[in-house]
């Protein structure tokens, strides 16, 4: 029996080391318009500076060179500049930086040069060549506020300045503490670890029958990553809480050892 509510990750989720899903909400249309306006003003200012520089130099030679300089100006301002900025900043432009936004892939990962290039290429048509109407209506009709460049590149824009409220992690059940110290617990797959944490956080609000069914199902999956099995007679929830707490305690201990090792190395070099 599958329980997709406790076993899937949406495309908007990032996952921390403890398999806590951090939802990065898509930027609203208003924020995107404000961010885009800042970018347009910056682009126009850059365009004027580059046109002046290129054309002044070109007019001192001949008309053909001036025409080449004009085309080169458009390429630099509308394609090279935004592509370079978004690539180096991992998804930010001047407007996005001002409003706390970032462009990410559809799977919430950082964008690459290819994503930035496609967004800039399509963006010239939908933002500048059509006065921004294509970008506006595309963002208006998309649940994620995607413009056509986002659809072509497989990206969307998220809000970074989101206050996170993480529930406290489940404590170690005292009755399984001795077993947990001796047990060999393999790191759980991300989706399964997330499902277990979500279940433990929501268990009190579930209907008793569903609570027992989902708990038993998850415990059966998790048992494949644990040896030896826990002593008989313990509820699946208790077993799951012990596994999660054990993983957290061992991660904290490992990080402590690594920190102490770095401090010793630093002391020796000093």
Secondary structure, 3 states (H helix, E strand, C coil): CCCHHHCCCCCCEEECCCCCEEECCECCHHHHHHHHHHHHHHHHHHHHHHHHHHHHHHHCCCHHHHHHHHHHHHHHHHHHHHHHHHHHCCCCCHHHHHHCEEEEECCCCECCHHHHHHHHHHHHHHHHHCCCHHHHHHHHHCCCCCCHHHHHHCEEEEECCCCCCCCCCCCCCHHHHHHHHHCEECCCCHHHHHHHHHHHHHHHHCCHHHHHHHHHHHHHHHHHHEECCCCCCCCHHHHHHHHHHHHHHHHHHHHHHHHHHHHHHHHHHC
